[in-house]
Amino acid sequence: MRRLTPIAAFPLVVLLAACGSSDPGSTASGSDGPVPVTVAVIPIVDVAPIYLGEQQGFFEEHGIDLTLEQQSGGAAAVPGVVAGDFQFAFGNVSSVVLAGAQDLPLRMVAEGASSTGDPSTDFGGVVVAADSPITSPADLAGKTVAINNLKNINEITVRAMVEKAGGDPASVKFVELGFPDMPAAIAGGKVDAAQVVEPFLTATTSQGDRLLGDNYTDAVDDLTVAAYFTSEQYLAENADVVDDFRAAIEESLQYAQEHPDEVRAIVPTYTKITAEVAQQIKLPAWPQEINVDSVQAVAELMQKYGITSEAVDVEELLATS
């Protein structure tokens, strides 16, 4: 299993003019005062480590003045990172792979969230109504499935799950819907199924919906679902800050993995999840390193399902020397 290793150095690269200025965080670590860094995040359980890390002072210890700005998804944050509005962002790995296929200058810096590898404990899955005639992922062929963003990790892994079960992945119809709207869409029969993550997985099963399967564990072993990423320009001009950010994130990931009770306590402070629900939800795995092999498998699935014209070399998307 290949894992992302720390930055030793990174050559200065010539970038698209659209990358914009990286002035907000251009001061190198070790200079006077902390470096201001803005990170785009999503108000979901997956990003609990960065909130815990801020609370525990890990970023301050590494010379970073952290600002967290909520976005609707990783794909929505990509333009902001490219333009220099954010120094880093959290997003599913397929958004970075797709950006790479479009020659957008992004680099994955650190692990974000991973599948637990166990369908009974994983934080995401495909749900159907309790009385749905759909009993196998293969039955999703020709059906309508709600996902939060088209062409993202959820579409890719649902297609893989359907194919693995013997169904036609190309015939699945995907519609874009916000996670909070999915329980009602299933209850009202507006969609045949939905791919949900916590806390919406607990919300849908609590209303009586049935878990059809775990698309993450079905699709790829030991799947890195999301990562923190930056732009080539910011990396080239601020390699020390990127190293510091990665170190703080890795401490945060380890802390979250070892302190699930504190994860459940902090989640209601930045989401609309109640403290009661936070005690019931399933948590992601938070290893300290990206599983590069799993991201490459995602890139190959993206080509297979026509999302990219060719398989992107994930090694080229890593913030390494």
N, C-alpha and C positions, 0 to 999 in steps of 0.2 A: 504494500500500500504506500503510495507516494504522498507525502505531506508537504505543505508549503513551508519553506524555511525562511529565516529572517533575511533582511536586506543587508548585503555587504556593501554594495555600491550600485549606482544606476547611472548610465550614461545620459548626458543631456541629449534630448531628442528635439527634432523640428516638428512642430505640431500645427494642427489646423488653427486658423485665426479665430475660429469659433470658441476655442478653449477659454479665451478671456484672461483676465488677470487673477493671480492667486495672492494678491496683496494681503487679504485678511489673515492669512496664516503663514506669511513668507519669512517670519523671523525664525532662525534656526534655534533648536534646543540648545541650552547652555548660555543663551543671551540673557540680558536683563529682563526679568519678569516672565510670566507664563505666556505661551503662544496661544492666541485665540483660535479655536477650531470649532467649526459648526458641522454637525453631523445630522443628515436627514435620516429619520427613523420612522417606523410604522407603529401605530398604537396597538400592538399585539404582544402576546406573551413572549415571543421569540427574542425581543430586545431587552428583556429584563436584566441581563447581565450588564449592559452599558449603564442603565440607571443605578444598579447596585454599585458598579464600579465608581460612578460619580459620587454616590453616597459614602462609599468607603474611602474616598480620597485617592484612588489609584491614579486617576488622570492628573490631579494636582501634583502628586509625587513625581510624575514624569514630565512636569513642566507644561501641562496643557490646561488651558482655560476652556472648558468644554461647554458648548451650547448645543442642545438637542432640539431639532425642529421636525415636527411631525408631518409626514406626507402620506398619500393614499397607498403608495406601493413603491417597490424598488424601481420599476420602469418609469414611474413619474419623477423619480429623483435623478435619473440619468442625465437629462438636459441640464439640471442645476449643477451637477458635478462637473460636466464638460465645460460649462460656462464659468465655473469658479465660484458660484453662489454658495456651494457647500464644499468643504474640503474632503469629506467622506460621506458615504451613504450606506445604509443597510438595504439589501435587496436579494431576491432569489437569484441563484447562480445562472439560470437561463437568461435573465435580463442582461447580465454581463456578457454571456456567450453571444447573444443576439447582437449586442452592441459591437462586439468584436467582429462579427460577420459583416457588420455595416461600416467597419473601419473607424468606429468611434474610439478615441484614445482613453480607454479605461483599464485599470489594473486592480485585481483582487488583492487585498492587503491581509485580511484575517478571517478566520471562521466567524460565522454568524449564528447559525443554528443547524442542528442535524437531526435526522431520524433516529429514534431509539433502536431501530432494527427489530422491534417486537410489536406486532400488530395489537397486542393486548394493552400496551402502554404508550403507543405512539400518539403524537399530538395532532394528527390530521387523518382524514379518511374520506371516503365517499359514502354518503348516506342517502337512503330512499325512504319513502313513507312506509309505515308499518304494514299497510295492506297492499303495497306495490307488488305487481307480478314479477318484478325483477328480482331474481334470486342469485344471479352470478354476474360478475363483471362482464362476461361475454354478452349478457342480455342488454348491455348499454349500447350495443351496436344499433344505430338508427334512432337512438333516444337523445333527448336534450339534457345536457348536464351544465349546471351553473358553476362557473369558476370566477375568481376575483379579477383576473386579467387574462386576456387572450394571449396565446403564444408564450405563456410562462411555465414555470416548473410544474404547476398543477395540471395544465393541459397535457404536457408531455408525459407525465407519469400516469395520468389516467388512461391515455392512449396505450401506454405500455402495459398497464394492468389488463385492459380489455384484450389486447393481442395475446398476452400470456395465457389468458383464460380461453382462447380459441375464437374470440370475436373479431370483427373487422374494425380496427382502430380508425380507419379513414371515414367511417360512416357515422361516428359520434358527432353530434351537433353541440357545439359549445356556445354558451351565452355568457356575457360579462355581467356580473352582479356583485354588489358589495357583500362582504361576509355577513354584516348585520341583517341584510335583507333575505338571506338564504333560508332560514327556518320558516318564515312566512311563505316564501315561494314554494317550498316543498308542501307545506300544509295546504296551500291553496291550489295545488296541482299545476302551477305555472311552469314547473320544470319536473323532469322525471327523476333527477338526482342532483346532488350538489357535492362538490369537493369543499370540505370545511376544515378549518384549523381551530384550535382552542382560542377562546372559550365557546365558540359556536358549535364545535363537536359535542360538547356537553349539553349545550342548549338544545340542539336538535334531538339528541338521544333522550334527553329529559322529557321532551314533548311526545315521545313515543316512536320517533323515527328509528330506522334500523341501519346499523353500520354494515354496509355491503362489503367493504374491504379497505385495506390500507394501501393507497397508491404509492406511498413512499417506499415501504419495504418491498412491495411487489415489483417495483420498477428497477431499483438499483440497490445493491448491497452497500450498507454503511454510507448512506447518502448524505452528503453535505447539501442541505436545502438552500441555505442563504449564506451570504458573506458580506463583509464590509469592503467597499471599494473606493478608489480615488481616481484622479485623472493622471495621465502620463506627465502632464506639465507640472502638477503639484508634486508628484513623486520626484521628478528630475530636479526641481528647485528646492525641495524640502525633505530630502531623504532622511535626515535625522529626526524630523518631526514624525514622519511616517513610522520610523522605528519605535519612537516613543509611544505613538498611538497604538501600534501593534502590541507592545509590551503591556500597556495598560489594559487593552482589550483581553489579552490572554489571561492576565490576573483576574479580570472581571469574570471571564468564562469559567475559570476554575472555581472561583468563589461561588458563583451561581450553582455550579454542578454539586458543590459540597454543602450548600445551604439552601435546600429547596423551601424550607419554611420562610426564609427571608425573601425568596423569589415570590412566594404567594402573598407575602405582606406588601411588597412594593408594587405589584401589578395593578392594584386598584388606584394607585396614586397617579398613573399616567394613562389609564384606559377607563372605559365605562364599566369595566368588570367589577361586580360587587365583591366585598370581602368573603361573603358566603360562597359565591361561585368560584372564587379563586382557590378556595380550599378543596374543590372537587375536580378541577381540571387536570388533564394530563400535561406534563411538561416535556419540552424538547430535550434532546441531549445537547450538551455544550462542551464538546471536546475543544482542546486548545489549538488545533490545527485543521486546516482544510484537507479533506480527503480528495486529492487531485484526481485519482483514478475514477472516483464517482462522478466528478464534474465532467471528466472526459466522456464517460458513459452517457451523461446527459447531452453533451454536444453531439454525440453520434446518433442519439435518438432524435434530436432536433433535425438533423439532416434526413434521417430515415422518414420522418413524418412531414418533410417538406417545409419546415419552418426556416431552415437555412439551406442554401444551395450546395454547401459542402460542410464537412465536419471541421469545426474550428479547432486548432491546436491550442488546448487549454494552457499549456506551458507558456505560450506567448502572452497570456492574460494575467500572469502572476507577477506580483511586485517583488521580483527577486533580481539578483545580479545577473 
